[in-house]
């Protein structure tokens, strides 16, 4: 895989972790050992070690994962002309997400392009309410309060508060946190909506967090990896994370998503309508 092409004058950031060894594996020695409970072997590539924030003419999306892949160069760094083939390769190389899941997740996004026959999007085309962006985000304020959809520390800290001091996150704890976080946000946003279509997206997002920062065979996320990812839109390689050696596939995400739905507290609604129509 080619190294990140730095576009629009973006300056690469130097990490405090090793660069890929010349002439050998791209895995630093400490990353070849699986972390506790995670069936990972070293699948690191040069782009895992290369990161730069977007430049002034570059675009990003409401999705932290797509933004992270662009920041690392697994997607075009300028965020433009992103095709399904690019996304499939990017998700596979960056997180070992299989092509079927990548296609299922990204193909609907092509409808965000106003040109109906286009096979590509720019990431900022995804700023459409209840399309990819939805109320009850884990790390963004609802669009009612902030249309920029940028990372919001207070919103993310509020979500994290439901985990207490726990250093791992499992199906039950994320079901409780996601549900109660959405309920709390619905109380302050008079236009808060979470239709069934957005619920499925939210459940899939939560399932991905458990499998990417844990593993598909042991969906227990390392909290430090998850926090680093959200706060920096960067892969937590410097913390010791490596992609799971087991590909993350669509049936696994659907099953974990269903488990999260089933374990959502009974006093928390799964879907929401605006207060005026409730």
C-alpha positions as CSV (number, residue, x, y, z in Angstrom):
1,X,0.0,0.0,0.0
2,X,1.3,3.4,-0.9
3,X,2.1,5.9,1.8
4,X,-0.4,8.8,2.4
5,X,-0.3,11.4,-0.3
6,X,-0.2,14.7,1.6
7,X,-2.6,17.0,-0.3
8,X,-3.3,20.7,0.0
9,X,-0.2,21.3,2.0
10,X,-1.2,19.2,5.0
11,X,1.7,18.6,7.3
12,X,2.3,15.0,8.6
13,X,2.3,14.6,12.3
14,X,5.1,12.7,13.9
15,X,4.0,9.9,16.3
16,X,5.8,8.7,19.4
17,X,5.7,5.2,18.2
18,X,8.0,3.3,15.8
19,X,7.9,3.6,12.0
20,X,7.7,0.5,9.9
21,X,11.1,-1.3,9.9
22,X,12.9,-1.0,6.6
23,X,12.9,-4.1,4.6
24,X,10.8,-6.1,6.9
25,X,7.4,-6.4,8.6
26,X,5.5,-3.2,9.2
27,X,4.8,-4.3,12.7
28,X,6.7,-2.9,15.7
29,X,7.9,-5.7,17.9
30,X,5.4,-4.8,20.7
31,X,2.5,-5.1,18.4
32,X,3.1,-8.7,17.3
33,X,1.6,-10.0,20.6
34,X,-2.1,-10.1,21.0
35,X,-3.6,-7.7,23.6
36,X,-5.6,-9.3,26.4
37,X,-8.7,-11.0,25.0
38,X,-8.2,-9.9,21.4
39,X,-7.3,-12.4,18.7
40,X,-5.1,-10.0,16.8
41,X,-1.9,-10.7,14.9
42,X,0.0,-7.9,13.2
43,X,-1.8,-6.6,10.1
44,X,-0.3,-3.2,10.2
45,X,0.5,-1.4,7.0
46,X,2.5,1.8,6.2
47,X,-0.6,4.0,6.4
48,X,-1.2,2.9,10.0
49,X,1.9,4.9,10.8
50,X,1.0,8.0,8.7
51,X,-1.5,10.6,9.9
52,X,-2.3,14.2,9.0
53,X,-5.4,16.3,9.7
54,X,-7.5,17.7,6.9
55,X,-6.2,20.8,5.1
56,X,-8.3,23.9,4.6
57,X,-9.7,22.7,1.2
58,X,-10.2,19.1,2.3
59,X,-13.5,17.7,3.5
60,X,-14.7,15.2,6.1
61,X,-18.0,13.5,7.0
62,X,-20.2,13.0,10.1
63,X,-18.6,9.5,10.5
64,X,-15.5,9.3,12.7
65,X,-14.4,6.1,11.0
66,X,-14.5,7.5,7.5
67,X,-12.7,10.6,8.7
68,X,-10.0,8.5,10.4
69,X,-9.4,6.5,7.3
70,X,-9.0,9.7,5.3
71,X,-6.6,11.1,7.9
72,X,-4.4,8.0,7.6
73,X,-4.7,7.9,3.8
74,X,-6.7,4.7,3.5
75,X,-9.2,6.9,1.8
76,X,-8.3,10.0,-0.3
77,X,-6.9,12.5,2.1
78,X,-8.9,15.3,0.5
79,X,-12.1,13.4,1.2
80,X,-13.2,13.6,-2.4
81,X,-14.2,11.2,-5.2
82,X,-14.5,8.2,-2.8
83,X,-15.7,5.1,-4.6
84,X,-16.9,1.8,-3.3
85,X,-13.7,0.1,-4.4
86,X,-11.7,2.6,-2.5
87,X,-13.8,2.1,0.6
88,X,-13.6,-1.7,0.4
89,X,-9.9,-1.7,0.2
90,X,-9.5,1.0,2.8
91,X,-11.7,-0.7,5.4
92,X,-10.0,-4.1,4.7
93,X,-6.5,-2.6,5.0
94,X,-7.2,-0.4,8.0
95,X,-9.5,-2.5,10.2
96,X,-9.8,-5.9,8.5
97,X,-13.5,-5.3,7.7
98,X,-14.6,-7.7,4.9
99,X,-15.8,-6.5,1.5
100,X,-19.4,-7.6,1.9
101,X,-19.8,-5.5,5.1
102,X,-18.0,-2.6,3.5
103,X,-20.3,-2.7,0.5
104,X,-23.4,-3.0,2.7
105,X,-22.3,0.0,4.7
106,X,-21.2,2.3,1.9
107,X,-23.4,1.5,-1.1
108,X,-26.4,3.5,0.3
109,X,-24.1,6.4,0.8
110,X,-23.7,6.8,-3.0
111,X,-27.3,8.2,-2.9
112,X,-25.9,11.3,-1.1
113,X,-24.4,12.5,-4.4
114,X,-26.8,14.8,-6.2
115,X,-25.7,13.3,-9.5
116,X,-27.8,10.2,-9.6
117,X,-25.5,8.2,-11.9
118,X,-22.3,8.9,-9.9
119,X,-20.3,6.0,-8.5
120,X,-18.4,8.3,-6.0
121,X,-19.1,10.8,-3.2
122,X,-17.2,13.6,-1.4
123,X,-17.3,12.9,2.3
124,X,-19.1,16.2,3.1
125,X,-22.1,15.0,1.0
126,X,-23.0,12.8,3.9
127,X,-24.2,15.8,6.0
128,X,-27.9,14.9,5.6
129,X,-30.0,14.3,8.7
130,X,-31.1,10.7,9.3
131,X,-29.0,9.5,6.3
132,X,-25.7,8.8,7.9
133,X,-25.8,11.5,10.5
134,X,-28.5,11.0,13.2
135,X,-29.7,12.3,16.5
136,X,-28.2,10.6,19.6
137,X,-24.7,10.6,18.3
138,X,-22.1,9.3,20.7
139,X,-19.7,12.1,20.0
140,X,-21.5,14.9,18.2
141,X,-24.2,17.3,19.2
142,X,-27.5,16.9,17.5
143,X,-27.9,19.0,14.3
144,X,-30.6,21.0,16.1
145,X,-27.8,22.5,18.2
146,X,-24.7,22.4,15.9
147,X,-24.9,21.9,12.1
148,X,-21.1,21.5,11.9
149,X,-21.3,17.9,13.3
150,X,-17.8,18.3,14.6
151,X,-16.5,16.2,17.6
152,X,-18.0,17.6,20.8
153,X,-16.1,16.8,24.0
154,X,-19.1,17.3,26.3
155,X,-21.3,15.0,24.3
156,X,-18.7,12.3,24.2
157,X,-17.8,12.6,27.9
158,X,-21.5,12.3,28.7
159,X,-21.7,9.0,26.8
160,X,-18.5,7.7,28.5
161,X,-20.0,8.6,31.9
162,X,-22.3,5.6,31.7
163,X,-19.3,3.2,31.8
164,X,-18.0,4.6,35.1
165,X,-14.4,3.5,35.7
166,X,-14.6,0.4,33.5
167,X,-11.7,-0.1,31.2
168,X,-13.5,-2.5,28.9
169,X,-16.9,-2.1,27.1
170,X,-19.1,-5.1,26.3
171,X,-22.5,-5.7,24.7
172,X,-24.5,-5.1,27.9
173,X,-22.6,-1.9,28.9
174,X,-22.8,-0.3,25.5
175,X,-26.5,-1.2,25.2
176,X,-27.1,0.7,28.4
177,X,-24.9,3.6,27.6
178,X,-26.1,4.1,24.0
179,X,-29.8,3.9,25.0
180,X,-29.6,6.2,28.1
181,X,-27.4,8.6,26.2
182,X,-30.0,8.9,23.4
183,X,-32.8,9.2,26.0
184,X,-31.0,12.1,27.7
185,X,-30.3,13.9,24.4
186,X,-34.0,13.5,23.5
187,X,-35.0,15.4,26.6
188,X,-33.1,18.6,25.5
189,X,-33.8,18.5,21.8
190,X,-37.4,19.2,20.9
191,X,-36.9,17.9,17.4
192,X,-35.0,14.7,18.5
193,X,-35.8,11.8,16.2
194,X,-34.4,8.2,15.9
195,X,-36.5,6.3,13.3
196,X,-36.1,2.6,12.8
197,X,-33.7,3.2,9.9
198,X,-31.4,5.4,12.1
199,X,-31.7,2.9,15.0
200,X,-30.3,0.1,12.8
201,X,-27.4,2.4,11.9
202,X,-26.8,3.2,15.5
203,X,-26.8,-0.4,16.5
204,X,-24.4,-1.3,13.7
205,X,-22.1,1.6,14.8
206,X,-22.1,0.2,18.4
207,X,-21.4,-3.3,17.2
208,X,-18.4,-2.1,15.1
209,X,-17.0,-0.3,18.1
210,X,-16.9,-3.6,20.0
211,X,-15.4,-5.6,17.2
212,X,-12.8,-3.1,15.9
213,X,-11.6,-2.1,19.4
214,X,-12.1,-5.7,20.6
215,X,-12.5,-8.5,18.1
216,X,-15.4,-10.2,16.3
217,X,-14.9,-13.4,18.3
218,X,-14.6,-11.5,21.6
219,X,-16.6,-8.3,21.3
220,X,-15.2,-6.5,24.3
221,X,-13.7,-3.1,23.4
222,X,-10.6,-1.7,25.0
223,X,-11.9,1.7,26.3
224,X,-8.6,3.5,25.8
225,X,-8.6,2.5,22.1
226,X,-12.2,3.7,21.7
227,X,-11.5,7.0,23.4
228,X,-8.3,7.7,21.4
229,X,-10.2,7.0,18.2
230,X,-13.0,9.3,18.9
231,X,-11.0,12.2,20.4
232,X,-8.4,12.2,17.6
233,X,-10.0,10.5,14.6
234,X,-6.8,8.5,14.5
235,X,-6.1,4.7,14.8
236,X,-4.7,3.9,18.3
237,X,-1.6,2.1,17.0
238,X,0.6,4.0,19.4
239,X,-1.4,2.4,22.3
240,X,-0.7,-1.1,21.0
241,X,-3.8,-1.7,18.9
242,X,-3.6,-3.8,15.7
243,X,-6.4,-5.0,13.5
244,X,-8.0,-8.3,14.4
245,X,-6.7,-11.3,12.5
246,X,-10.3,-12.4,12.2
247,X,-12.2,-10.4,9.5
248,X,-15.1,-8.4,10.7
249,X,-18.1,-9.5,8.6
250,X,-21.7,-8.6,8.1
251,X,-23.3,-11.6,9.9
252,X,-21.2,-10.9,13.0
253,X,-22.2,-7.2,13.1
254,X,-25.9,-8.0,12.6
255,X,-25.8,-10.6,15.5
256,X,-24.0,-8.2,17.8
257,X,-26.3,-5.4,16.8
258,X,-29.3,-7.6,17.7
259,X,-27.7,-8.5,21.0
260,X,-27.2,-4.8,21.8
261,X,-30.9,-4.1,20.9
262,X,-32.0,-7.0,23.1
263,X,-30.0,-5.8,26.0
264,X,-31.1,-2.2,25.9
265,X,-32.8,-1.3,29.2
266,X,-36.6,-1.9,29.1
267,X,-37.3,1.7,30.3
268,X,-35.4,3.2,27.4
269,X,-37.3,3.6,24.0
270,X,-35.5,2.2,21.0
271,X,-36.9,4.7,18.6
272,X,-38.0,8.3,19.1
273,X,-40.3,10.8,17.5
274,X,-40.2,14.6,17.9
275,X,-41.8,15.7,21.2
276,X,-44.6,17.5,19.3
277,X,-45.7,14.2,17.7
278,X,-45.0,11.8,20.5
